[in-house]
Amino acid sequence: MFASYRRLFAAPGALAFTLSGLLARLSFSMTGVSAVLMVAARRDSYALAGAVSAAGVVAVAVGMPLLGRLVDRYGQARVSVPCVLAGVGPMAGLLLCARYGAPAWTLFVCYPLASVLPNLGGMARARWAHLYADDPEARHTANALEQALDEVCFMAGPVLGTALCTGLFPEAGLLVGSVLGGGGVLLFAAQRRTEPPVRPSSTVTEGQAGGVLRVGRLWLLVAVFAATGLLFGSMEVTTVAYADALGQRASAGWLLGLVAAGSGLSGFAFGVLRTRIGAAGRLLAGLGVLAGLTLLPLAVGQAGGGVALLGPALFVVGVAVAPTMVTGMTLVQEVLPAGQLNEGMGVAVAGILVGISAGAAGGGALAQHAAPGTGYLITAGAALLALAVTTAGYRGLVGPGARGTTGGGTAARATG
């Protein structure tokens, strides 16, 4: 396994952009919980904290595809550096407004403006795709690596943010996160030798002329990603509410950490797996497994099994997450023109964020008005929805226009 990953970093500059991107993504995973804890502590209102956090999510969902289009057109460094500099003022304003009791509406202005940054994960995947354009096995391994690193950040970021906000002062999580994030993005942008070249406008194809949303198969994948986001959002809120109902709210953190741990481990293993099944087939199989496994936490919740049984159930669900997400991003890259990967991946991530917001709202409503664990019905239903959408559109995903399929690791496949 390790030999496959060592081979990735043989390319000059690969380790540098991976580490700087990891630093930036760690800060992004701190932001949500840090913002909620800061606002709740300073304003004594979780309702306001949740609303401010949701405003930031909406801003990211809208801004990420637009920034992705700019990255495709002008290059990663020329877009990401100005974005970091432009976000310094709003973030400083947010911290000051929260600390000194400015009107609530100022939080809704500052936080969304401070939240909009380019998709670091998408830009890293685009670099891998550029570095290993003629090596589909290496691109597959790189894509799995990026997903596993995402999971590592989702495990460590909230823990670090919570520790800073509760152990130092309420603004500490966002303050440290913004420094790490800004520094990470600037270091990432400085790695110019691995940055994909900007395609001249003369090379724009018919599929690119109207933007990625004219690619019908991307809409199908965005629907799948929105359903998986619904799964993530409902599972997170339901898990927290379930632990709280049992008087074990502190256990919610490690329960959710088990999901990320299972996903991270399977992501690393998936990176060295070779199969003759094409990407569309792997997505269908992965969602089928995921749909089956989401019945486990639902069964535990309905049976009142407690956190001792819920932990292993969530870990097993996590094992199915990374392979499914890796394959989904592979398909995004297969159905898009090569010059619009950043915009397309931004649209895909926006779909996930919209789903997470809806899932969190639905899971919260059930947690408020139904028995503990009932929200896992949304989790299981979301997995079934993603499977149904993929099944309905399967022919389109394997049809003409995909830039590659996998055959024992030898056929061309666009991954990042």
C-alpha positions in Angstrom: 0.0 0.0 0.0 2.7 2.5 1.0 4.6 1.9 -2.2 1.7 3.2 -4.2 1.5 6.4 -2.1 5.3 6.9 -2.1 5.2 6.8 -5.9 2.8 9.7 -5.9 5.3 12.0 -4.2 8.1 11.2 -6.6 6.8 14.2 -8.7 8.7 17.4 -7.7 6.5 19.7 -5.6 3.8 17.1 -4.9 4.6 16.8 -1.2 4.7 20.6 -0.8 1.3 21.3 -2.2 -0.2 18.4 -0.4 1.0 19.5 3.0 0.0 23.2 2.5 -3.4 22.2 1.2 -3.8 19.9 4.2 -3.1 22.8 6.5 -5.7 25.0 4.8 -8.3 22.3 4.8 -7.7 21.6 8.5 -8.6 25.2 9.2 -11.8 25.0 7.1 -13.0 22.0 9.1 -12.5 24.1 12.3 -14.6 27.0 11.0 -18.2 25.7 11.4 -18.0 24.5 15.0 -15.8 27.5 16.0 -18.3 29.9 14.6 -21.2 28.2 16.4 -19.3 28.1 19.7 -18.2 31.8 19.4 -21.7 33.2 18.7 -23.4 30.9 21.3 -20.9 32.0 23.9 -21.1 35.8 23.2 -24.8 36.0 22.4 -26.1 33.1 24.5 -28.2 31.8 21.6 -27.7 28.6 19.7 -30.5 29.7 17.4 -28.5 32.7 16.3 -25.3 30.7 16.1 -27.0 28.1 13.8 -28.5 30.8 11.6 -25.1 32.6 11.2 -23.4 29.2 10.4 -26.1 28.4 7.8 -25.5 31.8 6.2 -21.8 30.9 5.8 -22.7 27.5 4.3 -25.0 29.2 1.7 -22.2 31.7 0.8 -19.8 28.8 0.3 -22.3 26.9 -1.8 -22.9 29.9 -4.1 -19.4 31.2 -4.2 -17.4 28.0 -4.7 -18.5 27.2 -8.3 -18.1 30.9 -9.3 -14.5 30.9 -7.9 -13.9 27.6 -9.6 -14.8 29.1 -12.9 -12.3 31.9 -12.3 -9.6 29.4 -11.3 -10.2 27.5 -14.6 -9.9 30.8 -16.5 -7.1 32.6 -14.7 -5.2 30.0 -12.7 -5.1 28.9 -9.1 -2.6 31.4 -7.7 -4.2 34.5 -9.4 -7.6 33.7 -7.8 -6.8 32.2 -4.5 -4.3 34.9 -3.3 -6.7 37.8 -3.8 -9.5 35.8 -2.1 -7.4 35.3 1.0 -6.5 39.0 1.2 -10.1 40.0 0.6 -11.3 37.8 3.4 -9.0 39.4 6.1 -11.3 42.4 6.6 -14.6 40.5 7.0 -13.0 37.9 9.4 -11.6 40.7 11.5 -14.9 42.4 11.5 -16.7 39.2 12.5 -14.4 38.6 15.5 -14.7 42.2 16.7 -18.5 42.4 16.2 -19.0 39.1 18.1 -16.7 40.2 21.0 -18.0 43.7 21.4 -21.7 43.1 21.0 -22.4 44.6 17.6 -25.9 44.2 16.2 -26.7 40.6 15.1 -27.1 41.6 11.5 -23.4 42.5 11.3 -22.6 38.8 11.9 -24.7 37.8 8.9 -22.7 40.3 6.8 -19.2 39.4 7.9 -19.4 35.7 8.2 -20.6 34.9 4.7 -18.0 37.3 3.2 -15.2 35.7 5.3 -16.4 32.2 4.3 -15.9 32.3 0.5 -12.6 30.7 -0.5 -11.7 28.5 -3.5 -12.1 24.8 -3.2 -8.7 23.6 -2.0 -9.6 19.9 -2.4 -10.7 20.5 -6.0 -7.5 22.5 -6.8 -5.3 19.7 -5.3 -7.2 17.1 -7.3 -6.6 19.2 -10.4 -2.9 19.3 -9.7 -2.7 15.5 -9.4 -4.7 15.1 -12.7 -2.1 17.4 -14.3 0.9 15.7 -12.8 -0.3 12.2 -13.8 -2.2 12.9 -16.9 -1.0 9.7 -18.5 -1.1 7.5 -15.4 -4.7 6.4 -14.5 -3.5 4.3 -11.6 -1.6 7.1 -10.0 -4.6 9.4 -10.4 -6.9 6.9 -8.8 -4.5 6.6 -5.8 -4.2 10.4 -5.6 -8.0 10.8 -5.6 -8.3 8.3 -2.8 -5.5 10.1 -0.9 -7.3 13.4 -1.1 -10.5 11.9 0.2 -8.7 10.2 3.1 -7.0 13.5 4.0 -10.4 15.2 4.0 -11.6 12.7 6.5 -8.5 13.3 8.7 -9.3 17.0 8.7 -12.9 16.3 9.6 -11.8 14.3 12.6 -9.1 16.7 13.9 -10.6 20.1 12.9 -13.7 20.2 15.1 -11.8 18.8 18.1 -9.1 21.5 17.7 -11.7 24.3 17.2 -13.7 23.2 20.2 -10.5 23.0 22.4 -9.5 26.5 21.4 -12.9 28.1 21.9 -13.6 26.5 25.2 -10.0 26.4 26.6 -8.9 29.9 25.6 -11.6 32.4 24.6 -14.6 32.1 22.3 -13.0 33.7 19.3 -9.8 31.6 19.5 -11.0 28.9 17.1 -11.9 31.2 14.3 -8.8 33.3 14.9 -6.4 30.4 14.7 -8.3 28.8 11.9 -8.2 31.9 9.8 -4.4 32.2 10.3 -3.9 28.5 9.4 -6.3 28.8 6.4 -4.8 31.9 5.0 -1.3 30.7 5.4 -2.1 27.4 3.9 -3.8 28.8 0.9 -0.9 31.2 0.3 1.7 28.4 0.6 -0.4 26.3 -1.7 -0.6 29.1 -4.3 3.2 29.5 -4.0 3.8 26.0 -5.4 3.7 27.2 -9.0 5.6 24.4 -10.7 2.7 21.9 -9.9 -0.1 24.4 -10.9 -2.1 23.2 -13.9 -1.6 25.6 -16.9 -4.6 27.7 -17.9 -6.1 26.6 -21.2 -6.2 29.3 -23.9 -9.7 30.5 -24.7 -9.2 29.2 -28.2 -9.3 25.6 -26.9 -12.7 26.0 -25.3 -15.0 23.2 -26.5 -18.8 23.3 -27.2 -19.4 21.7 -23.8 -17.5 24.5 -22.1 -19.0 27.5 -23.9 -22.1 27.7 -21.7 -20.5 26.6 -18.4 -20.5 23.3 -16.6 -24.3 23.4 -15.9 -24.9 22.7 -19.5 -23.4 19.2 -19.0 -26.5 17.1 -18.3 -24.7 14.3 -16.6 -23.2 16.7 -14.1 -26.7 17.6 -12.9 -27.2 13.9 -12.3 -24.1 13.7 -10.2 -25.0 16.9 -8.3 -28.3 15.3 -7.4 -26.4 12.2 -6.1 -24.1 14.5 -4.1 -27.0 16.4 -2.7 -28.5 13.2 -1.5 -25.3 12.1 0.1 -25.1 15.5 1.8 -28.6 14.9 3.1 -27.2 11.7 4.6 -24.2 13.4 6.2 -26.2 16.3 7.7 -29.0 14.1 9.1 -26.6 11.6 10.5 -24.5 14.3 12.3 -27.5 16.1 14.0 -29.2 12.8 14.8 -26.1 11.4 16.4 -25.6 14.5 18.6 -29.3 14.5 19.6 -29.2 10.8 20.3 -26.2 11.0 22.6 -27.7 14.1 24.3 -31.0 12.3 24.9 -29.0 9.5 26.7 -27.2 12.1 28.9 -24.0 11.4 27.0 -23.6 14.5 24.9 -19.8 14.5 25.2 -19.7 11.1 23.4 -21.1 12.7 20.2 -17.7 13.9 19.2 -16.1 10.5 19.2 -19.1 8.9 17.6 -18.9 11.2 14.6 -15.1 10.7 14.7 -15.7 7.0 14.1 -17.5 7.8 10.9 -14.5 9.8 9.7 -12.1 7.2 10.9 -13.9 4.4 9.0 -14.0 6.6 5.9 -10.3 7.6 6.2 -9.1 4.1 6.5 -11.2 2.8 3.6 -10.0 5.7 1.5 -6.4 4.8 2.0 -7.1 1.2 1.2 -9.3 2.1 -1.8 -6.4 4.0 -3.3 -4.4 0.8 -4.0 -7.4 -1.3 -5.1 -7.6 -2.2 -8.7 -10.8 -3.3 -10.4 -12.2 -4.0 -13.8 -15.5 -2.3 -12.9 -15.9 1.1 -14.5 -16.5 4.3 -12.4 -20.3 4.3 -12.9 -20.5 0.7 -11.8 -18.4 1.4 -8.8 -20.6 4.3 -7.8 -23.7 2.1 -8.1 -22.1 -0.6 -6.0 -20.8 1.8 -3.4 -24.2 3.4 -3.0 -25.8 0.0 -2.7 -23.5 -0.9 0.1 -23.9 2.5 1.8 -27.7 2.2 1.6 -27.6 -1.2 3.3 -25.2 -0.1 6.0 -27.2 3.0 7.0 -29.8 0.6 8.3 -27.4 -0.3 11.1 -27.5 3.0 13.0 -31.3 3.2 12.3 -31.7 -0.2 13.9 -29.6 0.7 16.9 -31.5 4.0 17.4 -34.9 2.4 17.1 -33.9 -0.5 19.4 -32.4 1.8 22.1 -29.0 0.1 21.7 -27.1 3.0 23.2 -23.7 4.6 22.2 -21.8 1.3 22.7 -23.6 -0.2 19.8 -24.0 3.0 17.8 -20.3 3.6 17.6 -19.4 0.4 15.6 -22.5 0.9 13.4 -21.3 4.4 12.5 -17.8 3.2 11.9 -19.1 0.6 9.4 -21.1 3.3 7.6 -18.0 5.4 7.4 -16.1 2.6 5.7 -18.5 2.9 2.7 -18.3 6.7 2.5 -14.8 7.3 1.0 -15.0 4.8 -1.9 -18.3 6.2 -2.9 -17.1 9.8 -2.7 -13.9 9.1 -4.5 -15.8 7.4 -7.3 -18.3 10.2 -7.5 -15.5 12.8 -7.9 -13.9 10.5 -10.5 -17.1 10.7 -12.5 -17.4 14.4 -12.2 -14.0 14.7 -13.9 -14.9 12.1 -16.5 -18.1 13.9 -17.7 -16.5 17.4 -17.8 -14.2 19.1 -20.3 -10.7 19.1 -19.0 -10.6 22.9 -18.7 -13.5 23.1 -16.3 -12.6 20.7 -13.5 -12.4 23.4 -10.7 -15.8 24.8 -11.6 -17.4 21.4 -11.9 -16.0 20.2 -8.6 -17.1 23.4 -7.0 -20.7 22.7 -8.2 -20.4 19.2 -6.9 -19.3 20.4 -3.4 -22.1 23.0 -3.5 -24.5 20.1 -4.0 -23.1 18.3 -0.9 -23.4 21.5 1.2 -27.0 22.1 0.2 -27.8 18.5 1.1 -26.0 18.8 4.5 -28.0 21.9 5.3 -31.3 20.2 4.4 -30.3 17.0 6.3 -29.3 19.0 9.4 -32.6 20.8 9.4 -34.6 17.6 8.9 -32.6 15.7 11.5 -33.0 18.5 13.9 -36.8 18.7 13.4 -37.2 14.9 14.1 -34.9 15.1 17.1 -37.1 17.8 18.5 -40.4 16.1 17.9 -39.7 12.3 17.7 -38.0 9.6 19.6 -34.2 9.6 19.8 -32.6 8.0 16.7 -35.6 8.6 14.5 -33.6 11.0 12.3 -31.6 8.0 11.0 -34.7 7.4 8.9 -33.6 10.4 6.8 -30.1 9.0 6.7 -31.2 5.7 5.3 -33.7 7.4 3.0 -31.0 9.7 1.6 -28.8 6.7 0.8 -31.7 5.0 -1.0 -32.4 8.3 -2.9 -28.8 8.5 -4.1 -28.9 4.9 -5.2 -32.2 5.4 -7.0 -30.9 8.5 -8.9 -27.7 6.7 -9.9 -29.7 3.7 -11.1 -32.0 5.8 -13.1 -29.2 7.7 -14.8 -26.7 4.8 -15.1 -26.9 4.6 -18.9 -26.0 8.2 -19.2 -23.0 7.9 -16.9 -21.5 5.1 -19.0 -22.5 6.5 -22.3 -20.4 8.4 -24.9 -18.5 11.4 -23.7 -16.9 10.1 -20.6 -13.2 10.6 -20.9 -12.3 7.1 -19.6 -13.2 3.9 -17.8 -11.2 1.6 -15.7 -10.2 -1.8 -16.8 -7.9 -3.5 -14.4 -6.1 -0.2 -13.8 -5.0 0.0 -17.4 -7.7 1.9 -19.3 -7.7 5.6 -19.2 -9.7 7.2 -16.4 -10.0 10.8 -15.4 -9.4 11.1 -11.7 -7.9 13.7 -9.5 
